Amino acid sequence: MKEKLKELLENAYAPYSNYQVAAIVVTHDDKIFGGVNVENASYGATICAERNAINRAIADGYKKGDFKELYVMVASDKLAFPCNICRQVIVEFFDMDDKLYLMNENDEQTYLMKDIIVYPFSVEDLN
């Protein structure tokens, strides 16, 4: 997966921050969907790699419960967790026992979603 993420990193569009991120979502039927961060001069219009990958899977017909793993690679010396907006989207589509793999060129760490999303806002909160 690391090589695929490296290839994706080359497609990141980050002219403002120069902070490139790539993400890959893996579904339960082992389909792979990649995404990269796409920045915009109007910063609010920027989309993160994690949401980009999740949205691609959704656009291809996948639904909540179809996801099992999320890989995130940054072109940085430090590993980076998904932002809080991405964490909220992750809560919508992943189970709390699904795995998150954080990577850069030299390091890799694995987490469960429940380890990074301590107090999720979910559909249960709407009732």
C-alpha positions in Angstrom: 0.0 0.0 0.0 2.9 2.3 0.7 4.0 2.4 -3.0 0.4 3.2 -4.1 0.3 6.1 -1.6 3.6 7.4 -2.8 2.3 7.5 -6.3 -0.9 9.3 -5.2 1.1 11.9 -3.3 2.5 13.1 -6.6 -1.1 14.1 -7.6 -1.8 16.2 -4.5 -2.6 19.8 -5.3 -1.1 21.8 -2.4 0.3 25.1 -3.9 -0.5 27.1 -0.8 0.6 24.9 2.1 3.0 22.6 0.2 1.6 19.9 2.5 0.8 16.9 0.4 -1.5 14.2 1.6 -2.7 10.9 0.0 -5.3 8.5 1.3 -6.6 5.1 0.4 -9.8 3.6 1.5 -10.2 -0.2 1.4 -13.6 -1.8 1.4 -14.7 -5.2 2.8 -14.6 -6.6 -0.8 -11.0 -5.3 -1.1 -11.7 -2.5 -3.5 -9.3 0.4 -3.2 -10.1 4.1 -3.6 -7.5 6.8 -3.5 -7.7 10.5 -2.8 -5.4 13.4 -2.4 -5.7 16.8 -0.8 -6.9 19.5 -3.3 -6.3 23.0 -2.0 -8.1 26.2 -3.1 -7.3 29.9 -2.8 -10.5 30.0 -0.9 -9.3 27.7 1.9 -12.8 26.6 2.9 -13.1 25.0 -0.6 -10.1 22.7 0.1 -10.8 19.0 0.4 -8.7 16.6 2.4 -7.3 13.4 0.9 -9.3 11.3 3.4 -12.6 12.8 2.4 -11.6 12.7 -1.3 -11.0 8.9 -1.0 -14.2 8.2 0.9 -16.2 10.3 -1.5 -14.8 8.4 -4.5 -15.9 5.1 -2.9 -19.4 6.5 -2.2 -19.7 7.8 -5.8 -18.9 4.3 -6.9 -21.8 2.9 -4.9 -20.3 1.9 -1.6 -22.2 2.7 1.6 -21.8 3.0 5.3 -20.5 -0.3 6.7 -18.6 -1.2 3.4 -15.3 0.2 4.6 -12.6 -1.6 6.6 -9.3 0.4 6.4 -8.0 3.8 5.8 -4.4 4.6 4.9 -3.0 8.2 5.1 0.4 9.3 3.9 1.9 12.7 4.3 5.0 14.2 2.6 6.4 15.3 5.9 8.8 14.2 8.6 6.0 13.9 11.1 3.0 11.6 10.8 -0.4 13.4 10.8 -3.8 12.4 12.0 -6.9 13.3 10.0 -8.4 16.7 10.7 -11.6 16.9 12.8 -13.8 17.4 9.7 -12.3 14.2 8.2 -12.8 12.4 11.6 -16.5 13.3 11.5 -16.8 11.8 8.0 -14.9 8.7 9.1 -17.4 8.3 11.9 -20.2 8.3 9.3 -18.7 5.4 7.2 -16.3 3.4 9.3 -16.8 1.2 12.4 -14.9 2.1 15.5 -12.9 -1.1 15.3 -11.7 -0.4 11.8 -8.0 0.4 11.2 -6.3 3.6 10.4 -2.7 3.5 9.1 -0.7 6.6 9.2 2.5 6.8 7.1 5.3 8.9 5.8 8.4 7.9 4.0 10.1 6.5 7.1 7.4 5.7 9.6 4.1 3.9 10.0 1.7 3.6 12.9 -1.6 1.8 13.2 -4.6 2.9 15.2 -8.2 1.8 15.6 -10.8 4.5 14.7 -12.0 4.4 18.3 -8.5 5.5 19.4 -8.6 8.7 17.4 -12.3 9.5 17.7 -13.0 9.8 21.4 -16.4 11.5 21.5 -18.0 11.0 18.1 -21.1 12.7 17.0 -23.2 10.1 15.2 -26.7 9.2 14.1 -27.4 8.1 17.6 -27.1 11.7 18.7 -29.9 12.8 16.4 -32.5 10.7 18.2 
